[in-house]
């Protein structure tokens, strides 16, 4: 995702100062983690039903 944003910005397709990310389920996890890892690339983030505590997911028995 980060490389894609950088590439599209370098090609003039997007303005990397005006990027938002949205995702659901595991994409929601990515939408949450992306801005924490690279806050310089995201203006906003929306996560729908994402994984927020990955360690807790490993301890759940189904």
C-alpha positions as CSV (number, residue, x, y, z in Angstrom):
1,X,0.0,0.0,0.0
2,X,2.8,2.4,0.9
3,X,4.7,1.8,-2.3
4,X,1.5,2.2,-4.4
5,X,0.8,5.6,-2.8
6,X,4.4,6.8,-3.4
7,X,4.3,5.6,-7.0
8,X,0.9,7.1,-7.8
9,X,2.1,10.4,-6.3
10,X,5.3,10.4,-8.3
11,X,3.3,9.8,-11.5
12,X,1.0,12.8,-10.6
13,X,-2.1,10.6,-10.4
14,X,-2.8,11.4,-6.7
15,X,-1.8,13.9,-4.1
16,X,-0.2,11.9,-1.3
17,X,-1.1,14.7,1.1
18,X,-4.8,13.9,0.6
19,X,-5.0,10.1,0.9
20,X,-7.5,8.2,3.0
21,X,-7.7,4.5,3.6
22,X,-10.8,2.3,4.1
23,X,-11.0,-1.4,4.8
24,X,-13.3,-4.1,6.3
25,X,-12.3,-7.2,8.2
26,X,-8.6,-7.9,7.6
27,X,-8.6,-4.8,5.4
28,X,-9.8,-2.9,8.5
29,X,-6.7,-4.1,10.2
30,X,-4.6,-2.7,7.4
31,X,-6.6,0.5,7.5
32,X,-5.7,0.8,11.1
33,X,-2.1,-0.2,10.9
34,X,-1.1,1.7,7.8
35,X,-1.5,5.2,9.3
36,X,0.2,4.1,12.5
37,X,3.2,2.9,10.5
38,X,3.3,5.8,8.0
39,X,1.3,8.7,9.4
40,X,2.9,11.0,6.8
41,X,0.9,9.2,4.0
42,X,-2.7,9.3,5.4
43,X,-5.1,12.1,6.0
44,X,-7.8,9.7,7.5
45,X,-8.5,6.0,8.0
46,X,-11.8,4.2,8.3
47,X,-11.9,0.6,9.6
48,X,-15.1,-1.5,9.5
49,X,-15.1,-4.7,11.6
50,X,-11.3,-4.8,11.6
51,X,-8.9,-6.8,13.8
52,X,-7.8,-4.4,16.5
53,X,-6.0,-6.8,19.0
54,X,-4.2,-9.4,16.9
55,X,-2.7,-11.0,20.0
56,X,-6.2,-11.6,21.4
57,X,-7.2,-13.3,18.1
58,X,-4.6,-16.0,18.7
59,X,-6.0,-16.9,22.1
60,X,-9.6,-17.3,20.9
61,X,-10.8,-20.9,20.7
62,X,-13.6,-21.7,18.2
